[in-house]
Amino acid sequence: MRHCLLAAFFSISTSLAFAQERSVAVTIDDVPNVHIYAADGNSPGLLKKLDSLNLPVAIFINEGNLKQNNAFEQNKKLLRDWISRPYVTVGNHSYSHPNYGEIGFDAFRDEVLEGEELSRKMVEKEGKKLEYFRFPFNGMGKDSAGQLRMRQFLAEHGYISTPFTVESEDWLFTQLYEKALKEGKPEEARAIGNRYVDLSMKLFGYFDSLAIKVTGKPVKQIYLCHDNRLNTDYLPVLIQKLKEKQYRIVGLAEAMGDPAYRLPLHYHGNWGFSWIYRWVKDVGQRRSLMQAEPSDKEAQQAYEALMKGNK
């Protein structure tokens, strides 16, 4: 009886400790979204929302986005506005977002260098450093040799390759969200936004538990999302939900100071899934854990139907 009581006590104490230690760094890829900026009358909606929250975020820039329309000078101003915010850590996401495993070392090396031409000058003018890099699609190379070669190149150029642990398919939900808004269906759009937040919270719970299972302790999570219409409206909602669950929003440098991010990676393919899976050595166990990950099948089916209809 005493043994059972002690076990229960330690279980509760451990659970409370884990709950108190929850933290997450928010990272935003594909910055800047010049299409939304132009559609909103050159008003940076997501940036304004983040201004009001005044929390640390890291952004990963595709400089090629600046040339996606004819407003290059305005788009440069938008990029400068992002970089100038004191709470923003800046990273390179390549020039035009290609998959390294598909285009090879030489072409991708040029993408990395071209992707820093403007942003590095802007970053240094603000007294900051451009020291983080995130692979598009989180595809780090199709094999271990290719991955090692690019990691060495990045290190030689002062870059830290940036992982993630939680991602909730905001790129999928935003397509459905924008379609509903375009069709004048605000209630449907609201439902899609809420489902995005709900799935995200389920995924945080799953990866918090998985991190403990894989590493033996909580991990400072790194959340990956994108500069899109959905997050303009719902990232603040998600952040509030995380706060209600006692998550502490931390900077990317603090998150990456977690010893977990120095664990060996046991996956050397080009798929871009969570780093927590990459820390799992056994392939069968990794596959089983991935299959158990929460998902929104209805949203996935709706997205597939949308893509099929757009062909």
C-alpha positions as CSV (number, residue, x, y, z in Angstrom):
1,M,0.0,0.0,0.0
2,R,2.8,2.3,1.0
3,H,4.6,1.5,-2.2
4,C,1.5,2.4,-4.3
5,L,1.1,5.7,-2.4
6,L,4.7,6.6,-3.0
7,A,4.5,5.7,-6.7
8,A,1.3,7.8,-7.0
9,F,3.0,10.7,-5.2
10,F,6.1,10.6,-7.5
11,S,3.9,10.3,-10.5
12,I,1.9,13.4,-9.6
13,S,5.0,15.3,-8.6
14,T,6.6,14.5,-11.9
15,S,3.6,15.5,-13.8
16,L,3.4,18.8,-12.0
17,A,7.1,19.4,-12.7
18,F,6.6,18.6,-16.4
19,A,3.6,21.0,-16.6
20,Q,5.7,23.8,-15.0
21,E,8.6,23.3,-17.4
22,R,6.6,23.6,-20.6
23,S,8.1,26.0,-23.0
24,V,8.0,26.7,-26.7
25,A,9.8,28.9,-29.3
26,V,7.5,30.1,-32.1
27,T,9.2,30.1,-35.5
28,I,7.6,31.5,-38.7
29,D,8.7,30.3,-42.2
30,D,8.3,31.9,-45.6
31,V,8.5,35.5,-44.5
32,P,7.5,37.9,-46.0
33,N,4.1,37.1,-47.5
34,V,3.9,39.9,-50.0
35,H,0.5,38.8,-51.4
36,I,-1.3,39.3,-48.1
37,Y,0.6,42.6,-47.6
38,A,-0.6,43.9,-51.0
39,A,-4.1,42.6,-50.5
40,D,-4.3,44.4,-47.1
41,G,-3.2,47.8,-48.5
42,N,0.5,47.4,-47.5
43,S,-0.5,46.7,-44.0
44,P,1.5,43.9,-42.2
45,G,-1.3,42.1,-40.4
46,L,0.6,39.3,-38.8
47,L,3.4,41.6,-37.7
48,K,0.9,44.0,-36.1
49,K,-0.6,41.1,-34.2
50,L,2.8,40.1,-33.0
51,D,3.6,43.7,-32.0
52,S,0.6,43.6,-29.6
53,L,1.8,40.3,-28.1
54,N,5.4,41.4,-27.7
55,L,6.8,37.9,-27.5
56,P,9.9,36.4,-29.0
57,V,9.6,34.9,-32.4
58,A,12.0,33.7,-35.0
59,I,11.4,34.3,-38.7
60,F,12.9,32.5,-41.7
61,I,13.2,34.5,-44.8
62,N,12.8,33.7,-48.5
63,E,14.2,36.7,-50.3
64,G,12.7,35.5,-53.5
65,N,9.3,36.4,-52.1
66,L,10.1,40.1,-52.6
67,K,9.9,39.6,-56.3
68,Q,6.6,37.7,-56.4
69,N,4.8,40.9,-57.5
70,N,5.7,44.3,-58.9
71,A,6.0,46.1,-55.6
72,F,9.7,45.3,-54.9
73,E,10.5,48.5,-53.0
74,Q,7.3,48.2,-50.8
75,N,8.2,44.5,-50.2
76,K,11.7,45.5,-49.1
77,K,10.1,47.9,-46.6
78,L,8.0,45.0,-45.2
79,L,11.1,42.8,-44.8
80,R,12.9,45.7,-43.1
81,D,9.9,46.1,-40.7
82,W,10.0,42.5,-39.7
83,I,13.8,42.5,-39.1
84,S,13.7,45.8,-37.1
85,R,11.4,44.4,-34.4
86,P,13.4,43.9,-31.2
87,Y,11.5,40.6,-30.4
88,V,12.3,39.1,-33.8
89,T,15.2,36.7,-34.4
90,V,16.1,36.4,-38.1
91,G,17.0,33.3,-40.1
92,N,17.6,32.4,-43.7
93,H,15.2,30.0,-45.4
94,S,17.0,30.0,-48.8
95,Y,16.2,32.3,-51.7
96,S,13.3,30.5,-53.4
97,H,12.4,27.6,-51.1
98,P,13.7,24.6,-53.2
99,N,14.1,21.1,-51.7
100,Y,17.9,20.4,-51.2
101,G,17.5,16.7,-51.8
102,E,16.0,17.4,-55.2
103,I,18.3,20.1,-56.5
104,G,21.7,18.9,-55.1
105,F,24.6,20.6,-53.3
106,D,25.8,23.2,-55.8
107,A,22.4,24.6,-56.6
108,F,21.3,24.7,-53.0
109,R,24.6,26.3,-51.9
110,D,23.8,29.2,-54.3
111,E,20.3,29.4,-52.8
112,V,21.7,29.8,-49.3
113,L,24.0,32.6,-50.4
114,E,21.5,34.4,-52.6
115,G,19.0,34.1,-49.8
116,E,21.1,36.4,-47.5
117,E,22.0,39.2,-49.9
118,L,19.5,41.8,-48.6
119,S,18.5,40.4,-45.3
120,R,22.1,40.1,-43.9
121,K,22.7,43.9,-44.5
122,M,19.3,44.7,-42.9
123,V,20.0,42.4,-39.9
124,E,23.5,43.9,-39.3
125,K,22.1,47.4,-39.6
126,E,19.8,46.5,-36.6
127,G,22.8,45.2,-34.6
128,K,21.6,41.6,-35.0
129,K,23.1,38.5,-36.3
130,L,22.0,36.3,-39.2
131,E,23.0,32.9,-37.7
132,Y,20.0,30.5,-38.2
133,F,19.1,28.6,-41.3
134,R,16.1,26.3,-41.8
135,F,15.9,23.9,-44.7
136,P,12.8,24.3,-47.0
137,F,10.4,21.4,-46.4
138,N,12.9,20.5,-43.5
139,G,14.5,18.3,-46.1
140,M,18.2,18.2,-45.0
141,G,19.3,16.0,-47.9
142,K,18.5,12.6,-49.4
143,D,21.3,10.7,-47.6
144,S,23.8,11.0,-44.7
145,A,26.6,12.1,-47.1
146,G,24.6,14.9,-48.6
147,Q,23.4,16.0,-45.1
148,L,26.9,16.1,-43.7
149,R,28.2,18.1,-46.7
150,M,25.6,20.8,-46.4
151,R,25.9,20.9,-42.6
152,Q,29.6,21.6,-43.0
153,F,28.9,24.3,-45.6
154,L,26.4,26.0,-43.3
155,A,28.7,25.8,-40.3
156,E,31.5,27.4,-42.4
157,H,29.2,30.3,-43.1
158,G,28.2,30.8,-39.5
159,Y,24.8,29.2,-39.7
160,I,23.0,27.0,-37.1
161,S,20.7,24.5,-38.8
162,T,17.3,25.0,-37.1
163,P,15.1,22.1,-36.2
164,F,11.4,21.9,-35.1
165,T,9.4,19.6,-33.0
166,V,5.8,20.6,-33.5
167,E,4.0,21.5,-36.8
168,S,0.3,21.4,-37.4
169,E,-0.2,21.7,-41.1
170,D,-1.1,25.4,-41.1
171,W,-0.2,25.5,-44.8
172,L,-3.1,23.1,-45.4
173,F,-5.6,24.8,-43.2
174,T,-4.8,28.2,-44.6
175,Q,-5.9,27.1,-48.1
176,L,-9.2,26.0,-46.7
177,Y,-9.5,29.1,-44.6
178,E,-8.8,31.5,-47.5
179,K,-11.3,29.6,-49.8
180,A,-14.0,30.0,-47.2
181,L,-13.3,33.7,-46.8
182,K,-13.2,34.2,-50.6
183,E,-16.6,32.5,-50.9
184,G,-18.1,34.8,-48.2
185,K,-18.5,32.0,-45.6
186,P,-17.2,33.6,-42.4
187,E,-18.7,30.9,-40.1
188,E,-17.0,28.1,-42.1
189,A,-13.7,30.1,-42.0
190,R,-14.1,30.5,-38.2
191,A,-14.6,26.8,-37.8
192,I,-11.5,26.0,-39.9
193,G,-9.5,28.4,-37.8
194,N,-10.7,26.8,-34.6
195,R,-9.9,23.3,-35.9
196,Y,-6.4,24.5,-36.6
197,V,-6.0,25.7,-33.1
198,D,-7.6,22.5,-31.6
199,L,-5.3,20.2,-33.7
200,S,-2.3,22.3,-32.7
201,M,-3.0,21.9,-29.0
202,K,-3.5,18.1,-29.4
203,L,-0.1,18.0,-31.2
204,F,1.6,19.9,-28.4
205,G,0.2,17.5,-25.9
206,Y,1.3,14.5,-28.0
207,F,4.8,15.8,-28.6
208,D,5.2,16.8,-24.9
209,S,4.5,13.2,-23.9
210,L,6.6,11.8,-26.7
211,A,9.5,13.9,-25.8
212,I,9.5,12.5,-22.3
213,K,9.1,9.0,-23.7
214,V,12.1,9.5,-26.1
215,T,14.5,11.6,-24.0
216,G,13.3,11.0,-20.4
217,K,12.4,14.6,-19.7
218,P,10.5,17.6,-21.1
219,V,11.9,19.3,-24.2
220,K,11.7,22.9,-25.0
221,Q,9.5,22.7,-28.1
222,I,10.1,24.6,-31.3
223,Y,6.8,25.3,-33.2
224,L,7.0,25.7,-37.0
225,C,4.3,27.7,-38.7
226,H,4.1,30.1,-41.7
227,D,3.4,33.7,-42.7
228,N,-0.1,33.3,-44.0
229,R,-3.7,34.5,-43.6
230,L,-4.6,31.8,-41.1
231,N,-1.9,32.7,-38.6
232,T,-2.6,36.4,-39.0
233,D,-6.0,35.7,-37.5
234,Y,-5.3,32.6,-35.3
235,L,-1.7,32.5,-34.2
236,P,-2.6,34.9,-31.3
237,V,-5.4,32.6,-30.4
238,L,-3.1,29.6,-30.4
239,I,-0.5,31.5,-28.3
240,Q,-3.2,32.4,-25.7
241,K,-4.2,28.7,-25.5
242,L,-0.6,27.7,-24.9
243,K,-0.3,30.3,-22.2
244,E,-3.5,28.9,-20.5
245,K,-1.7,25.5,-20.5
246,Q,1.2,27.2,-18.7
247,Y,3.6,27.2,-21.6
248,R,6.3,29.8,-21.5
249,I,7.1,31.4,-24.8
250,V,10.9,31.6,-25.2
251,G,13.3,32.7,-27.8
252,L,14.8,30.3,-30.3
253,A,18.3,30.5,-28.7
254,E,16.9,29.5,-25.4
255,A,15.0,26.6,-26.9
256,M,18.0,25.4,-28.8
257,G,20.0,25.5,-25.6
258,D,18.0,22.4,-24.5
259,P,20.5,19.4,-24.5
260,A,17.9,17.4,-26.5
261,Y,18.9,19.3,-29.6
262,R,22.4,17.9,-29.3
263,L,21.1,14.3,-29.4
264,P,22.2,12.2,-32.4
265,L,19.9,12.0,-35.4
266,H,19.0,8.5,-36.5
267,Y,17.1,9.5,-39.6
268,H,19.1,10.4,-42.8
269,G,16.3,10.7,-45.4
270,N,14.7,13.8,-46.9
271,W,11.3,13.7,-45.2
272,G,10.7,16.7,-43.1
273,F,9.2,15.4,-39.9
274,S,9.6,16.4,-36.2
275,W,13.1,16.1,-34.7
276,I,11.6,14.0,-31.8
277,Y,11.0,11.3,-34.3
278,R,14.6,11.7,-35.6
279,W,15.9,11.0,-32.1
280,V,14.3,7.5,-32.2
281,K,16.8,4.9,-33.4
282,D,14.4,2.0,-34.0
283,V,12.7,2.4,-37.4
284,G,9.7,0.3,-36.5
285,Q,9.1,2.3,-33.3
286,R,9.5,5.6,-35.1
287,R,6.9,4.5,-37.7
288,S,4.5,3.4,-35.0
289,L,4.9,6.7,-33.1
290,M,4.3,8.7,-36.3
291,Q,1.1,6.7,-37.0
292,A,-0.2,7.6,-33.6
293,E,0.2,11.3,-34.1
294,P,-3.1,13.3,-33.9
295,S,-4.4,14.5,-37.3
296,D,-7.5,16.0,-38.8
297,K,-8.6,13.6,-41.5
298,E,-11.5,15.7,-42.6
299,A,-9.3,18.7,-43.2
300,Q,-6.8,16.6,-45.1
301,Q,-9.5,15.2,-47.4
302,A,-11.0,18.7,-48.0
303,Y,-7.5,19.9,-48.9
304,E,-7.0,17.0,-51.3
305,A,-10.3,17.8,-53.0
306,L,-9.4,21.4,-53.2
307,M,-6.1,20.7,-54.9
308,K,-7.7,18.2,-57.3
309,G,-10.3,20.9,-58.2
310,N,-7.5,23.4,-58.9
311,K,-5.8,21.2,-61.5
